[in-house]
Amino acid sequence: MYLTRGDALRFRSRLPLAIIFRAFGATSILLAFIFCSFGAGSIVLASYSAPLALRFRMANWPDLFVVRQFLEPSVCASILAELKTIEGSAATLYGRTTTGFVDDRARKTVRLDPAEETVKLVVARLWKCKEAIEQHFALTLKECEAPQFLRYREGDFFVAHQDGNTGLLNLDAEERLISTVIILSRESEQPEAGAHCGGSLVFSDLRNRVRPPVEPGMLIAFRSETTHEVTPVTHGERYSIASWYR
């Protein structure tokens, strides 16, 4: 089954979202869910330990909760230095098996395995932030998945996709309610030392394509059914951490 963008637009009056099945070979299929419309959303810039949140409301914008210094500069730099020493292995997709499978035509990045202390630190920070995220999204979150530490080298990317909570798949990943991305490396418009070009976190629907500004140490949380991608890295290496609340 293959649905074009035109098909999705024609189905808009009947379905809340359209499904695109794009085959990447005889045995590999990427499932992507593209929303036909977004309501008025919001970005919240906040420090979860601070009493005030700066709130911006814009039409047709995905609902984002942003903590600028989720990781302090020294902590972020320490984790980044550690990850640069690790070789890692290809990150997987989910859909055909419970353990995941590799398809570098859909997701090309390396998953890294840092020290247990580093993992525990990030998990503790995520749990500390949970209540503020629950309040923002008006959800009750019960658990947090083990974080994935990721490196994107030149040419690496992750196509537009959703992480869960679509209501259409019988997969464990469907239990995900909120996705989080922690930015570790600096993004630059022009090639320069210590930064990467490309590798942008982009949110999209049928009408809009939005790239929020990012900086090292920042956490971005969003509903797991929101369409998002990582654009191809064109220079340097991009480092980030992904995790999901359920």
N, CA, C and O of each residue as an XYZ file, in Angstrom:
984
protein
N       0.856     -1.192      0.000
C       0.000      0.000      0.000
C       0.881      1.227      0.000
O       1.854      1.299      0.751
N       0.544      2.201     -0.846
C       1.333      3.426     -0.908
C       0.387      4.602     -1.009
O      -0.433      4.655     -1.926
N       0.480      5.523     -0.110
C      -0.360      6.716     -0.130
C       0.506      7.921     -0.423
O       1.504      8.146      0.262
N       0.145      8.695     -1.423
C       0.892      9.905     -1.754
C       0.423     11.042     -0.875
O      -0.566     10.922     -0.152
N       1.151     12.156     -0.945
C       0.729     13.331     -0.189
C      -0.664     13.774     -0.628
O      -1.468     14.208      0.197
N      -0.952     13.665     -1.933
C      -2.279     14.034     -2.409
C      -3.353     13.166     -1.809
O      -4.434     13.647     -1.471
N      -3.058     11.874     -1.674
C      -4.005     10.966     -1.019
C      -4.288     11.417      0.401
O      -5.434     11.439      0.849
N      -3.214     11.778      1.104
C      -3.373     12.199      2.499
C      -4.261     13.422      2.592
O      -5.091     13.521      3.496
N      -4.096     14.357      1.662
C      -4.917     15.561      1.685
C      -6.386     15.224      1.398
O      -7.288     15.809      1.997
N      -6.621     14.279      0.480
C      -8.003     13.905      0.173
C      -8.664     13.176      1.339
O      -9.873     13.283      1.542
N      -7.846     12.417      2.120
C      -8.391     11.684      3.262
C      -8.593     12.576      4.486
O      -9.140     12.133      5.496
N      -8.156     13.818      4.397
C      -8.106     14.669      5.583
C      -9.464     14.843      6.254
O      -9.551     14.899      7.481
N     -10.522     14.928      5.451
C     -11.839     15.150      6.036
C     -12.376     13.913      6.730
O     -13.321     14.009      7.514
N     -11.792     12.745      6.457
C     -12.313     11.507      7.018
C     -11.432     10.916      8.108
O     -11.933     10.219      8.990
N     -10.130     11.181      8.066
C      -9.213     10.588      9.026
C      -8.395     11.665      9.715
O      -8.054     12.667      9.086
N      -8.065     11.486     11.004
C      -7.235     12.464     11.711
C      -5.797     12.443     11.239
O      -5.078     13.427     11.413
N      -5.361     11.340     10.645
C      -4.016     11.266     10.125
C      -3.963     10.253      9.002
O      -4.822      9.378      8.901
N      -2.954     10.374      8.160
C      -2.789      9.444      7.052
C      -1.555      8.612      7.275
O      -0.625      9.029      7.966
N      -1.548      7.424      6.687
C      -0.413      6.527      6.857
C       0.331      6.419      5.535
O      -0.270      6.208      4.482
N       1.616      6.564      5.608
C       2.436      6.373      4.420
C       3.277      5.134      4.613
O       4.003      5.037      5.603
N       3.205      4.190      3.708
C       4.078      3.032      3.709
C       5.030      3.204      2.528
O       4.594      3.185      1.377
N       6.283      3.367      2.791
C       7.258      3.470      1.718
C       8.227      2.311      1.822
O       8.907      2.157      2.836
N       8.296      1.513      0.806
C       9.154      0.331      0.831
C      10.591      0.710      0.552
O      10.878      1.458     -0.382
N      11.495      0.189      1.371
C      12.924      0.363      1.167
C      13.540     -1.007      0.850
O      14.484     -1.440      1.509
N      12.997     -1.671     -0.159
C      13.477     -2.997     -0.483
C      12.406     -4.032     -0.167
O      11.365     -3.719      0.412
N      12.683     -5.261     -0.557
C      11.674     -6.304     -0.454
C      11.312     -6.654      0.977
O      10.186     -7.073      1.243
N      12.244     -6.491      1.899
C      11.978     -6.953      3.269
C      11.958     -5.835      4.283
O      11.832     -6.092      5.480
N      12.079     -4.591      3.832
C      12.136     -3.480      4.791
C      11.112     -2.436      4.437
O      11.095     -1.928      3.316
N      10.254     -2.111      5.388
C       9.238     -1.088      5.163
C       9.298     -0.085      6.290
O       9.328     -0.447      7.466
N       9.316      1.176      5.918
C       9.293      2.253      6.902
C       7.878      2.763      7.024
O       7.245      3.100      6.024
N       7.376      2.821      8.241
C       6.043      3.358      8.480
C       6.186      4.762      9.021
O       6.878      4.983     10.015
N       5.534      5.714      8.372
C       5.580      7.098      8.842
C       4.162      7.623      8.899
O       3.373      7.396      7.983
N       3.843      8.308      9.947
C       2.500      8.861     10.114
C       2.593     10.382      9.991
O       3.310     11.027     10.755
N       1.879     10.941      9.044
C       1.942     12.384      8.824
C       0.610     12.991      9.211
O      -0.430     12.599      8.683
N       0.633     13.925     10.109
C      -0.588     14.552     10.586
C      -1.169     15.466      9.526
O      -0.441     16.203      8.861
N      -2.483     15.415      9.370
C      -3.149     16.265      8.401
C      -3.351     17.676      8.942
O      -3.527     18.606      8.155
N      -3.332     17.861     10.247
C      -3.473     19.204     10.799
C      -2.974     19.224     12.223
O      -3.046     18.224     12.937
N      -2.463     20.385     12.634
C      -2.118     20.629     14.029
C      -3.000     21.769     14.522
O      -3.257     22.727     13.793
N      -3.453     21.659     15.746
C      -4.137     22.786     16.343
C      -3.119     23.785     16.862
O      -1.914     23.593     16.697
N      -3.598     24.843     17.483
C      -2.684     25.820     18.059
C      -1.837     25.141     19.118
O      -2.366     24.482     20.014
N      -0.558     25.294     19.023
C       0.344     24.644     19.959
C       1.116     25.654     20.757
O       0.759     26.831     20.792
N       2.178     25.206     21.401
C       2.965     26.137     22.189
C       4.371     25.620     22.359
O       4.631     24.418     22.316
N       5.269     26.562     22.552
C       6.616     26.226     22.998
C       6.748     26.798     24.400
O       6.369     27.943     24.647
N       7.270     26.026     25.291
C       7.556     26.529     26.630
C       9.056     26.452     26.842
O       9.652     25.378     26.760
N       9.660     27.594     27.115
C      11.054     27.632     27.507
C      11.073     27.719     29.021
O      10.523     28.657     29.598
N      11.702     26.749     29.666
C      11.618     26.724     31.119
C      12.840     26.097     31.725
O      13.543     25.317     31.083
N      13.086     26.440     32.956
C      13.972     25.656     33.798
C      13.068     24.981     34.806
O      12.346     25.665     35.532
N      13.084     23.650     34.875
C      12.101     22.961     35.700
C      12.290     23.232     37.174
O      11.396     22.945     37.969
N      13.447     23.786     37.567
C      13.655     24.145     38.964
C      13.321     25.609     39.233
O      13.356     26.062     40.378
N      12.994     26.348     38.164
C      12.704     27.779     38.311
C      11.204     27.999     38.462
O      10.423     27.189     37.962
N      10.773     29.068     39.136
C       9.356     29.278     39.371
C       8.615     29.814     38.161
O       7.392     29.694     38.104
N       9.308     30.403     37.185
C       8.645     31.035     36.057
C       8.948     30.302     34.764
O      10.061     29.815     34.568
N       7.973     30.222     33.888
C       8.156     29.650     32.558
C       7.795     30.706     31.530
O       6.752     31.351     31.632
N       8.653     30.879     30.546
C       8.388     31.824     29.480
C       7.655     31.079     28.373
O       8.190     30.123     27.811
N       6.459     31.498     28.061
C       5.584     30.751     27.161
C       5.338     31.538     25.882
O       4.999     32.721     25.924
N       5.511     30.872     24.750
C       5.215     31.459     23.452
C       4.128     30.623     22.790
O       4.212     29.395     22.789
N       3.106     31.270     22.223
C       2.062     30.545     21.520
C       2.065     30.969     20.055
O       2.014     32.156     19.733
N       2.128     29.966     19.172
C       2.128     30.232     17.749
C       1.225     29.202     17.077
O       1.225     28.031     17.455
N       0.456     29.640     16.077
C      -0.424     28.720     15.370
C       0.394     27.718     14.563
O       1.491     28.019     14.092
N      -0.166     26.521     14.416
C       0.452     25.482     13.595
C       1.866     25.151     14.030
O       2.739     24.914     13.195
N       2.089     25.134     15.298
C       3.419     24.860     15.839
C       3.333     23.627     16.730
O       2.389     23.541     17.515
N       4.234     22.685     16.665
C       4.146     21.528     17.575
C       4.342     21.957     19.021
O       5.061     22.912     19.315
N       3.702     21.249     19.892
C       3.726     21.560     21.318
C       5.054     21.086     21.910
O       5.267     19.884     22.069
N       5.946     22.022     22.236
C       7.272     21.695     22.735
C       7.469     22.223     24.147
O       7.011     23.315     24.482
N       8.145     21.447     24.961
C       8.584     21.870     26.294
C      10.104     21.850     26.269
O      10.716     20.808     26.033
N      10.710     23.010     26.514
C      12.156     23.163     26.343
C      12.805     23.616     27.639
O      12.374     24.593     28.252
N      13.848     22.899     28.055
C      14.671     23.304     29.193
C      16.050     23.640     28.651
O      16.749     22.763     28.144
N      16.445     24.896     28.752
C      17.678     25.338     28.081
C      18.925     24.691     28.666
O      19.768     24.201     27.914
N      19.064     24.676     29.982
C      20.233     24.057     30.596
C      19.803     22.850     31.423
O      20.016     22.792     32.634
N      19.205     21.909     30.745
C      18.868     20.640     31.379
C      20.150     19.980     31.900
O      20.158     19.393     32.982
N      21.215     20.082     31.129
C      22.556     19.684     31.566
C      23.441     20.926     31.611
O      23.551     21.654     30.624
N      24.063     21.163     32.748
C      24.961     22.301     32.857
C      26.117     22.161     31.867
O      26.452     21.042     31.478
N      26.738     23.276     31.449
C      27.822     23.211     30.465
C      28.930     22.230     30.825
O      29.429     21.520     29.952
N      29.322     22.178     32.094
C      30.399     21.266     32.486
C      29.974     19.808     32.369
O      30.759     18.962     31.942
N      28.718     19.509     32.754
C      28.206     18.142     32.654
C      28.064     17.747     31.192
O      28.439     16.641     30.802
N      27.525     18.648     30.390
C      27.352     18.384     28.968
C      28.709     18.119     28.306
O      28.846     17.182     27.520
N      29.700     18.940     28.623
C      31.033     18.779     28.042
C      31.667     17.461     28.461
O      32.355     16.821     27.665
N      31.440     17.053     29.702
C      31.999     15.799     30.198
C      31.389     14.604     29.471
O      32.107     13.690     29.064
N      30.064     14.609     29.308
C      29.399     13.510     28.599
C      29.851     13.477     27.140
O      30.105     12.408     26.585
N      29.948     14.638     26.534
C      30.368     14.715     25.135
C      31.774     14.148     24.953
O      32.028     13.398     24.011
N      32.685     14.507     25.854
C      34.054     13.996     25.771
C      34.077     12.475     25.907
O      34.829     11.799     25.206
N      33.260     11.939     26.802
C      33.205     10.483     26.973
C      32.676      9.799     25.717
O      33.233      8.794     25.276
N      31.603     10.340     25.139
C      30.995      9.706     23.972
C      31.938      9.695     22.770
O      31.881      8.783     21.945
N      32.782     10.678     22.668
C      33.707     10.750     21.533
C      34.750      9.641     21.567
O      35.404      9.384     20.556
N      34.917      8.977     22.711
C      35.900      7.895     22.824
C      35.290      6.516     22.569
O      36.002      5.512     22.585
N      33.977      6.461     22.336
C      33.265      5.183     22.207
C      32.981      4.890     20.739
O      32.577      5.779     19.989
N      33.193      3.645     20.333
C      32.971      3.260     18.939
C      31.488      3.112     18.627
O      31.003      3.701     17.661
N      30.758      2.335     19.429
C      29.321      2.193     19.253
C      28.933      1.224     18.157
O      29.794      0.607     17.528
N      27.614      1.088     17.924
C      27.075      0.211     16.895
C      25.842      0.861     16.272
O      25.269      1.788     16.845
N      25.440      0.383     15.113
C      24.333      0.992     14.374
C      23.044      0.984     15.193
O      22.678     -0.034     15.780
N      22.370      2.117     15.225
C      21.086      2.219     15.926
C      20.011      1.500     15.122
O      20.093      1.402     13.898
N      19.005      0.999     15.829
C      17.977      0.172     15.203
C      16.651      0.905     15.044
O      16.419      1.954     15.646
N      15.787      0.318     14.211
C      14.393      0.713     14.068
C      13.529     -0.374     14.690
O      14.000     -1.484     14.940
N      12.263     -0.052     14.937
C      11.338     -1.040     15.484
C      10.164     -1.211     14.530
O       9.781     -0.270     13.834
N       9.597     -2.405     14.498
C       8.449     -2.637     13.639
C       8.305     -4.094     13.255
O       7.214     -4.656     13.356
N       9.393     -4.717     12.814
C       9.317     -6.118     12.402
C       9.632     -7.067     13.545
O       9.118     -8.185     13.589
N      10.475     -6.626     14.468
C      10.880     -7.496     15.566
C      10.854     -6.716     16.861
O      10.856     -5.485     16.858
N      10.829     -7.437     17.965
C      10.825     -6.778     19.270
C      12.195     -6.233     19.632
O      12.308     -5.333     20.464
N      13.236     -6.772     19.012
C      14.594     -6.323     19.327
C      15.071     -5.222     18.406
O      16.125     -4.635     18.649
N      14.323     -4.926     17.353
C      14.718     -3.880     16.433
C      15.565     -4.422     15.296
O      16.089     -5.533     15.368
N      15.691     -3.620     14.241
C      16.483     -4.018     13.087
C      17.169     -2.782     12.514
O      16.717     -1.658     12.732
N      18.239     -2.989     11.796
C      19.013     -1.896     11.216
C      18.568     -1.660      9.785
O      18.505     -2.601      8.994
N      18.259     -0.423      9.445
C      17.969     -0.030      8.068
C      18.522      1.370      7.875
O      17.865      2.355      8.213
N      19.749      1.460      7.323
C      20.393      2.762      7.217
C      19.837      3.608      6.083
O      20.352      4.692      5.810
N      18.783      3.122      5.416
C      18.080      3.975      4.456
C      16.997      4.795      5.150
O      16.449      5.730      4.567
N      16.694      4.442      6.393
C      15.708      5.175      7.175
C      16.341      5.862      8.384
O      16.019      7.008      8.698
N      17.244      5.150      9.055
C      17.925      5.701     10.226
C      19.392      5.316     10.152
O      19.746      4.141     10.250
N      20.229      6.309      9.980
C      21.666      6.055      9.913
C      22.339      6.854     11.027
O      22.574      8.054     10.889
N      22.636      6.192     12.102
C      23.299      6.800     13.242
C      23.889      5.684     14.096
O      23.567      4.511     13.909
N      24.747      6.057     15.026
C      25.423      5.077     15.877
C      24.952      5.266     17.317
O      24.914      6.384     17.830
N      24.594      4.152     17.958
C      24.224      4.189     19.371
C      25.452      3.860     20.211
O      26.173      2.901     19.935
N      25.677      4.670     21.237
C      26.859      4.564     22.073
C      26.487      4.044     23.458
O      25.366      4.240     23.925
N      27.432      3.385     24.102
C      27.195      2.773     25.412
C      28.161      3.378     26.430
O      29.251      2.843     26.634
N      27.778      4.486     27.073
C      28.672      5.123     28.035
C      28.703      4.393     29.366
O      28.040      3.371     29.543
N      29.478      4.926     30.301
C      29.595      4.327     31.625
C      28.247      4.337     32.348
O      27.403      5.197     32.098
N      28.060      3.374     33.243
C      26.806      3.264     33.988
C      26.505      4.543     34.763
O      25.344      4.936     34.883
N      27.532      5.189     35.286
C      27.333      6.422     36.039
C      26.739      7.521     35.157
O      25.911      8.310     35.613
N      27.161      7.570     33.907
C      26.637      8.572     32.975
C      25.170      8.317     32.690
O      24.367      9.250     32.670
N      24.815      7.059     32.470
C      23.420      6.701     32.215
C      22.555      7.056     33.420
O      21.481      7.637     33.263
N      23.015      6.712     34.618
C      22.253      7.001     35.834
C      22.054      8.498     36.029
O      20.994      8.931     36.480
N      23.065      9.289     35.691
C      22.940     10.738     35.825
C      21.835     11.276     34.932
O      21.011     12.076     35.375
N      21.811     10.840     33.676
C      20.799     11.321     32.740
C      19.416     10.852     33.161
O      18.461     11.627     33.115
N      19.296      9.598     33.570
C      18.002      9.080     34.017
C      17.483      9.858     35.224
O      16.295     10.171     35.303
N      18.375     10.166     36.158
C      17.971     10.934     37.343
C      17.459     12.318     36.953
O      16.476     12.800     37.515
N      18.124     12.955     35.992
C      17.671     14.274     35.526
C      16.298     14.172     34.853
O      15.447     15.041     35.039
N      16.091     13.120     34.079
C      14.803     12.943     33.416
C      13.677     12.736     34.429
O      12.586     13.281     34.261
N      13.933     11.955     35.477
C      12.924     11.753     36.507
C      12.645     13.047     37.266
O      11.506     13.322     37.645
N      13.676     13.825     37.480
C      13.496     15.105     38.175
C      12.616     16.062     37.369
O      11.892     16.881     37.935
N      12.687     15.949     36.055
C      11.933     16.832     35.161
C      10.526     16.319     34.875
O       9.717     17.039     34.289
N      10.223     15.097     35.274
C       8.969     14.450     34.895
C       7.736     15.245     35.306
O       6.806     15.390     34.512
N       7.712     15.754     36.515
C       6.523     16.454     36.988
C       6.231     17.693     36.152
O       5.076     17.955     35.815
N       7.263     18.452     35.815
C       7.055     19.650     34.990
C       6.540     19.272     33.606
O       5.701     19.975     33.042
N       7.036     18.171     33.059
C       6.574     17.713     31.748
C       5.130     17.232     31.832
O       4.331     17.507     30.937
N       4.789     16.511     32.909
C       3.407     16.074     33.111
C       2.458     17.268     33.163
O       1.386     17.239     32.558
N       2.847     18.306     33.875
C       2.007     19.487     34.005
C       1.812     20.180     32.662
O       0.709     20.614     32.331
N       2.884     20.278     31.900
C       2.783     20.967     30.618
C       1.872     20.232     29.640
O       1.031     20.849     28.986
N       2.041     18.915     29.540
C       1.277     18.140     28.567
C      -0.024     17.568     29.137
O      -0.781     16.911     28.422
N      -0.281     17.821     30.431
C      -1.490     17.328     31.095
C      -1.602     15.810     30.967
O      -2.640     15.277     30.575
N      -0.510     15.130     31.307
C      -0.442     13.685     31.233
C       0.096     13.114     32.543
O       0.747     13.815     33.317
N      -0.182     11.848     32.778
C       0.441     11.121     33.877
C       1.439     10.147     33.270
O       1.065      9.281     32.479
N       2.695     10.284     33.636
C       3.765      9.463     33.079
C       4.237      8.474     34.138
O       4.480      8.854     35.284
N       4.366      7.211     33.757
C       4.669      6.160     34.735
C       6.108      5.680     34.687
O       6.641      5.233     35.702
N       6.744      5.764     33.534
C       8.111      5.269     33.438
C       8.886      6.019     32.368
O       8.318      6.755     31.561
N      10.183      5.815     32.382
C      11.072      6.472     31.425
C      12.003      5.409     30.845
O      12.650      4.670     31.587
N      12.066      5.336     29.529
C      12.930      4.352     28.883
C      14.402      4.697     29.084
O      14.767      5.854     29.294
N      15.228      3.671     29.016
C      16.671      3.890     29.090
C      17.091      4.829     27.967
O      16.700      4.620     26.818
N      17.874      5.850     28.269
C      18.260      6.812     27.235
C      19.172      6.192     26.184
O      19.976      5.308     26.483
N      19.034      6.670     24.949
C      19.911      6.278     23.857
C      20.898      7.415     23.594
O      20.496      8.544     23.311
N      22.173      7.110     23.689
C      23.233      8.076     23.417
C      23.646      7.886     21.952
O      24.027      6.786     21.552
N      23.570      8.948     21.160
C      23.676      8.816     19.713
C      24.741      9.729     19.114
O      24.957     10.853     19.569
N      25.394      9.213     18.084
C      26.345     10.018     17.302
C      25.937      9.965     15.830
O      25.747      8.890     15.262
N      25.809     11.138     15.230
C      25.547     11.262     13.802
C      26.802     11.843     13.141
O      27.208     12.965     13.444
N      27.404     11.079     12.250
C      28.546     11.563     11.482
C      28.058     12.126     10.146
O      26.864     12.092      9.849
N      28.989     12.642      9.346
C      28.609     13.220      8.053
C      27.829     12.206      7.227
O      28.262     11.068      7.050
N      26.674     12.632      6.724
C      25.809     11.760      5.946
C      24.769     11.013      6.758
O      23.858     10.415      6.184
N      24.879     11.032      8.079
C      23.914     10.340      8.935
C      22.632     11.161      9.077
O      22.652     12.383      8.930
N      21.511     10.480      9.366
C      20.206     11.140      9.405
C      19.182     10.191     10.034
O      19.479      9.028     10.307
N      17.986     10.708     10.255
C      16.830      9.893     10.647
C      15.619     10.496      9.946
O      15.268     11.647     10.204
N      14.977      9.737      9.065
C      13.869     10.268      8.279
C      12.690     10.644      9.179
O      12.630     10.253     10.345
N      11.755     11.411      8.610
C      10.567     11.840      9.351
C       9.802     10.630      9.867
O       9.549      9.677      9.130
N       9.437     10.682     11.148
C       8.803      9.530     11.784
C       8.090      9.978     13.052
O       8.203     11.130     13.469
N       7.354      9.052     13.658
C       6.774      9.251     14.980
C       7.317      8.167     15.904
O       7.687      7.084     15.451
N       7.362      8.463     17.187
C       7.939      7.527     18.146
C       6.906      6.610     18.789
O       7.266      5.550     19.301
N       5.633      6.992     18.776
C       4.611      6.167     19.413
C       3.317      6.923     19.611
O       3.163      8.048     19.137
N       2.383      6.296     20.316
C       1.097      6.890     20.672
C       0.279      7.303     19.449
O      -0.467      8.281     19.499
N       0.420      6.554     18.346
C      -0.352      6.858     17.147
C      -1.725      6.198     17.170
O      -2.639      6.644     16.477
N      -1.877      5.133     17.966
C      -3.141      4.424     18.037
C      -3.375      3.464     16.892
O      -4.479      2.942     16.739
N      -2.356      3.221     16.083
C      -2.548      2.401     14.887
C      -1.675      1.155     14.830
O      -1.886      0.301     13.969
N      -0.710      1.031     15.717
C       0.203     -0.106     15.638
C       0.173     -0.924     16.927
O       0.005     -0.382     18.019
N       0.334     -2.204     16.783
C       0.397     -3.097     17.933
C       1.864     -3.362     18.265
O       2.364     -4.474     18.096
N       2.535     -2.331     18.735
C       3.957     -2.405     19.053
C       4.198     -1.862     20.450
O       3.436     -1.030     20.943
N       5.254     -2.334     21.080
C       5.604     -1.845     22.405
C       5.879     -0.341     22.382
O       5.563      0.369     23.337
N       6.471      0.137     21.285
C       6.794      1.557     21.186
C       5.553      2.442     21.212
O       5.655      3.636     21.494
N       4.372      1.869     20.919
C       3.140      2.646     20.958
C       2.833      3.173     22.353
O       2.048      4.110     22.502
N       3.449      2.575     23.386
C       3.212      3.012     24.758
C       3.897      4.341     25.064
O       3.620      4.956     26.094
N       4.777      4.783     24.192
C       5.466      6.056     24.418
C       4.480      7.217     24.304
O       3.696      7.291     23.357
N       4.533      8.120     25.281
C       3.661      9.286     25.287
C       4.426     10.576     24.986
O       3.960     11.420     24.221
N       5.596     10.715     25.592
C       6.405     11.923     25.416
C       7.817     11.531     25.005
O       8.448     10.683     25.637
N       8.299     12.151     23.953
C       9.676     11.946     23.490
C      10.547     13.095     23.978
O      10.091     14.233     24.091
N      11.795     12.785     24.261
C      12.740     13.834     24.663
C      14.030     13.698     23.868
O      14.483     12.593     23.572
N      14.606     14.834     23.532
C      15.917     14.891     22.891
C      16.774     15.847     23.701
O      16.371     16.980     23.965
N      17.944     15.397     24.092
C      18.905     16.246     24.803
C      20.050     16.545     23.834
O      20.710     15.629     23.343
N      20.275     17.797     23.569
C      21.307     18.229     22.626
C      22.652     18.298     23.353
O      22.751     18.921     24.410
N      23.673     17.671     22.800
C      25.005     17.689     23.412
C      26.016     18.514     22.618
O      26.904     19.133     23.204
N      25.893     18.527     21.310
C      26.874     19.218     20.464
C      26.286     20.506     19.888
O      25.069     20.691     19.858
N      27.164     21.381     19.436
C      26.747     22.691     18.935
C      26.485     22.627     17.432
O      27.272     22.071     16.665
N      25.364     23.207     17.040
C      24.997     23.259     15.622
C      25.366     24.613     15.039
O      25.161     25.644     15.680
N      25.905     24.618     13.838
C      26.345     25.850     13.194
C      25.855     25.891     11.756
O      25.696     24.853     11.112
N      25.617     27.103     11.258
C      25.204     27.254      9.871
C      26.380     27.077      8.918
O      26.197     26.649      7.778
N      27.586     27.404      9.378
C      28.794     27.294      8.570
C      29.785     26.349      9.253
O      29.838     26.300     10.482
N      30.572     25.597      8.473
C      31.556     24.690      9.075
C      32.534     25.419      9.971
O      33.111     26.432      9.578
N      32.719     24.904     11.174
C      33.697     25.466     12.099
C      34.082     24.400     13.107
O      33.357     23.429     13.324
N      35.241     24.606     13.717
C      35.748     23.623     14.674
C      34.804     23.488     15.865
O      34.275     24.482     16.363
N      34.598     22.251     16.318
C      33.788     22.005     17.497
C      32.298     22.108     17.283
O      31.540     22.144     18.252
N      31.853     22.156     16.036
C      30.424     22.258     15.751
C      30.092     21.388     14.544
O      30.980     20.958     13.808
N      28.814     21.139     14.355
C      28.368     20.380     13.194
C      27.390     21.206     12.377
O      26.712     22.083     12.911
N      27.318     20.929     11.096
C      26.318     21.522     10.210
C      25.327     20.439      9.819
O      25.684     19.263      9.740
N      24.085     20.831      9.575
C      23.050     19.836      9.352
C      22.758     19.119     10.656
O      23.112     19.607     11.729
N      22.115     17.964     10.570
C      21.767     17.258     11.788
C      20.740     18.005     12.612
O      20.713     17.882     13.836
N      19.893     18.779     11.951
C      18.898     19.588     12.662
C      17.691     18.748     13.061
O      17.266     17.859     12.324
N      17.150     19.039     14.228
C      15.887     18.450     14.659
C      14.769     19.271     14.036
O      14.644     20.464     14.313
N      13.953     18.638     13.194
C      12.914     19.346     12.445
C      11.566     18.692     12.698
O      11.443     17.468     12.657
N      10.550     19.518     12.960
C       9.181     19.055     13.122
C       8.387     19.457     11.886
O       8.609     20.524     11.314
N       7.458     18.590     11.478
C       6.729     18.898     10.248
C       5.321     18.330     10.293
O       5.041     17.356     10.992
N       4.437     18.970      9.521
C       3.142     18.412      9.185
C       2.955     18.665      7.693
O       3.926     18.967      7.000
N       1.733     18.549      7.185
C       1.532     18.715      5.746
C       1.702     20.149      5.289
O       1.838     20.407      4.093
N       1.697     21.093      6.232
C       1.764     22.499      5.849
C       3.020     23.204      6.313
O       3.406     24.215      5.727
N       3.664     22.702      7.341
C       4.751     23.435      7.972
C       5.968     22.547      8.192
O       5.875     21.323      8.279
N       7.095     23.209      8.277
C       8.358     22.545      8.590
C       9.113     23.488      9.519
O       9.485     24.593      9.123
N       9.338     23.051     10.753
C       9.849     23.935     11.792
C      11.141     23.386     12.381
O      11.202     22.224     12.786
N      12.175     24.225     12.427
C      13.442     23.849     13.048
C      13.690     24.768     14.243
O      14.123     25.907     14.066
N      13.423     24.289     15.451
C      13.637     25.153     16.619
C      15.121     25.368     16.867
O      15.923     24.480     16.579
N      15.505     26.520     17.391
C      16.908     26.745     17.734
C      17.331     25.837     18.873
O      16.555     25.595     19.797
N      18.544     25.336     18.814
C      19.039     24.422     19.843
C      20.405     24.873     20.329
O      21.085     25.666     19.677
N      20.789     24.356     21.480
C      22.105     24.653     22.049
C      22.512     23.495     22.946
O      21.645     22.769     23.434
N      23.804     23.301     23.177
C      24.257     22.190     24.021
C      23.646     22.247     25.420
O      23.558     23.310     26.034
N      23.228     21.077     25.908
C      22.627     20.980     27.235
C      21.126     21.124     27.247
O      20.499     20.928     28.287
N      20.526     21.466     26.104
C      19.086     21.718     26.027
C      18.295     20.418     25.923
O      18.704     19.484     25.234
N      17.156     20.368     26.616
C      16.195     19.285     26.467
C      14.976     19.805     25.719
O      14.462     20.881     26.024
N      14.519     19.035     24.741
C      13.287     19.336     24.018
C      12.362     18.138     24.193
O      12.711     17.017     23.823
N      11.180     18.379     24.757
C      10.188     17.325     24.949
C       8.970     17.616     24.087
O       8.569     18.771     23.942
N       8.378     16.570     23.515
C       7.219     16.731     22.639
C       6.411     15.440     22.646
O       6.911     14.382     23.025
N       5.176     15.542     22.229
C       4.319     14.362     22.184
C       4.877     13.361     21.181
O       5.298     13.744     20.090
N       4.882     12.089     21.540
C       5.548     11.073     20.730
C       4.908     10.877     19.363
O       5.559     10.357     18.457
N       3.655     11.278     19.187
C       3.005     11.154     17.887
C       3.355     12.297     16.936
O       2.900     12.300     15.793
N       4.145     13.256     17.379
C       4.536     14.388     16.542
C       5.575     13.957     15.503
O       6.558     13.300     15.845
N       5.362     14.320     14.253
C       6.306     13.974     13.189
C       7.578     14.799     13.334
O       7.525     16.022     13.460
N       8.723     14.120     13.315
C       9.995     14.806     13.458
C      11.086     14.017     12.748
O      10.893     12.850     12.409
N      12.218     14.644     12.525
C      13.325     14.013     11.824
C      14.643     14.659     12.246
O      14.661     15.718     12.873
N      15.735     14.003     11.891
C      17.071     14.591     12.004
C      17.610     14.688     10.589
O      17.790     13.670      9.921
N      17.869     15.902     10.128
C      18.339     16.093      8.756
C      19.782     15.592      8.615
O      20.490     15.483      9.615
N      20.226     15.288      7.397
C      21.585     14.768      7.213
C      22.658     15.727      7.740
O      22.587     16.937      7.525
N      23.631     15.173      8.419
C      24.782     15.956      8.876
C      25.688     16.211      7.667
O      26.015     15.284      6.926
N      26.086     17.449      7.475
C      26.940     17.812      6.340
C      28.367     18.152      6.747
O      29.257     18.246      5.901
N      28.583     18.337      8.052
C      29.924     18.646      8.545
C      29.993     18.289     10.026
O      29.058     18.559     10.781
N      31.101     17.682     10.435
C      31.313     17.399     11.848
C      30.490     16.231     12.351
O      30.040     15.389     11.574
N      30.295     16.190     13.672
C      29.554     15.120     14.324
C      28.502     15.697     15.262
O      28.769     16.630     16.020
N      27.319     15.133     15.200
C      26.215     15.546     16.066
C      26.044     14.507     17.165
O      25.979     13.310     16.887
N      25.971     14.965     18.420
C      25.762     14.087     19.564
C      24.477     14.498     20.286
O      24.225     15.684     20.501
N      23.678     13.512     20.652
C      22.434     13.787     21.360
C      22.036     12.566     22.175
O      22.616     11.488     22.039
N      21.030     12.759     23.027
C      20.470     11.684     23.840
C      18.973     11.674     23.606
O      18.321     12.716     23.670
N      18.428     10.500     23.336
C      16.976     10.368     23.150
C      16.405      9.459     24.227
O      17.019      8.463     24.608
N      15.221      9.818     24.711
C      14.521      8.958     25.652
C      13.029      9.225     25.545
O      12.598     10.179     24.897
N      12.245      8.362     26.194
C      10.794      8.441     26.075
C      10.128      8.148     27.399
O      10.494      7.206     28.101
N       9.137      8.973     27.735
C       8.289      8.700     28.884
C       7.065      7.922     28.423
O       6.566      8.119     27.314
N       6.587      7.031     29.292
C       5.378      6.239     29.011
C       4.326      6.510     30.078
O       3.235      5.943     30.026
